[in-house]
Amino acid sequence: MIEWKQADMGFGTFGVKFANPDFVKYAESYGATGHRIQRSEDFTATLEQAFTAGGVHLIDLPVDYSQNGPVLLEEIPRVSAELDLG
């Protein structure tokens, strides 16, 4: 989000490139089951598997932050206008 804001203001990217921890291993270190989604098509099956198995599950789901602009600047205003929230 900060990188998007920096770009929107005409600045170069600075101080926002951090690597995430291995969330699957992190979950497992607490006794939970961790899942990492590699393809969006796998999400539904993984979610169903987690519900069926029971217990604590963490699903590591990558997010494409390059879509923030279209969502924040186009989709949310459009949906809000359709809802006529005034």
C-alpha positions as CSV (number, residue, x, y, z in Angstrom):
1,M,0.0,0.0,0.0
2,I,2.8,2.4,0.9
3,E,4.6,1.6,-2.4
4,W,1.4,2.3,-4.3
5,K,1.1,5.7,-2.5
6,Q,4.8,6.5,-3.2
7,A,4.2,5.8,-6.9
8,D,1.0,7.8,-6.9
9,M,2.9,10.8,-5.5
10,G,5.7,10.5,-8.1
11,F,8.3,9.2,-5.7
12,G,10.6,6.2,-6.2
13,T,10.1,3.1,-4.1
14,F,11.9,3.4,-0.8
15,G,11.9,1.3,2.4
16,V,9.1,-1.0,1.5
17,K,10.7,-4.2,0.1
18,F,10.7,-6.7,3.0
19,A,10.5,-10.5,2.8
20,N,7.7,-12.3,4.7
21,P,8.5,-15.1,7.1
22,D,7.6,-18.6,6.2
23,F,4.1,-18.5,7.5
24,V,3.6,-22.3,7.0
25,K,6.5,-23.1,9.2
26,Y,5.5,-20.5,11.7
27,A,2.0,-22.0,12.0
28,E,3.5,-25.5,12.3
29,S,5.8,-24.3,15.1
30,Y,2.6,-23.6,17.1
31,G,1.1,-27.0,16.3
32,A,-1.2,-25.7,13.5
33,T,-1.3,-27.0,10.0
34,G,0.1,-24.6,7.4
35,H,-0.9,-24.5,3.7
36,R,0.7,-22.4,1.0
37,I,-1.3,-21.6,-2.1
38,Q,0.7,-21.6,-5.3
39,R,-2.1,-21.1,-7.8
40,S,-5.4,-19.3,-7.2
41,E,-7.2,-22.3,-8.5
42,D,-6.0,-24.3,-5.5
43,F,-7.5,-22.0,-2.9
44,T,-11.0,-23.5,-2.7
45,A,-9.8,-27.1,-2.4
46,T,-7.3,-26.1,0.3
47,L,-10.0,-24.2,2.2
48,E,-12.4,-27.2,2.0
49,Q,-9.6,-29.5,3.1
50,A,-8.9,-27.3,6.1
51,F,-12.5,-27.3,7.2
52,T,-12.9,-31.0,6.7
53,A,-9.7,-31.9,8.7
54,G,-10.7,-29.7,11.6
55,G,-8.1,-28.1,14.0
56,V,-6.2,-25.0,13.4
57,H,-5.1,-24.2,9.9
58,L,-3.3,-21.2,8.4
59,I,-3.5,-20.6,4.7
60,D,-0.7,-18.5,3.2
61,L,-2.3,-16.8,0.3
62,P,-0.2,-14.5,-1.9
63,V,-1.7,-11.2,-2.8
64,D,-1.0,-9.2,-6.0
65,Y,-0.7,-5.7,-4.6
66,S,-0.4,-4.3,-8.1
67,Q,-4.2,-4.5,-8.2
68,N,-4.6,-2.0,-5.4
69,G,-4.9,0.9,-7.7
70,P,-7.8,-0.5,-9.8
71,V,-9.6,-1.8,-6.7
72,L,-9.2,1.4,-4.7
73,L,-9.7,3.9,-7.5
74,E,-12.3,2.2,-9.7
75,E,-14.1,-0.8,-8.1
76,I,-14.8,0.6,-4.6
77,P,-16.1,4.0,-5.9
78,R,-18.3,2.1,-8.5
79,V,-19.8,-0.3,-6.0
80,S,-20.3,2.5,-3.5
81,A,-22.2,4.6,-6.1
82,E,-24.3,1.6,-7.0
83,L,-25.2,1.2,-3.3
84,D,-26.2,4.9,-3.2
85,L,-24.7,5.4,0.3
86,G,-25.0,9.1,-0.1
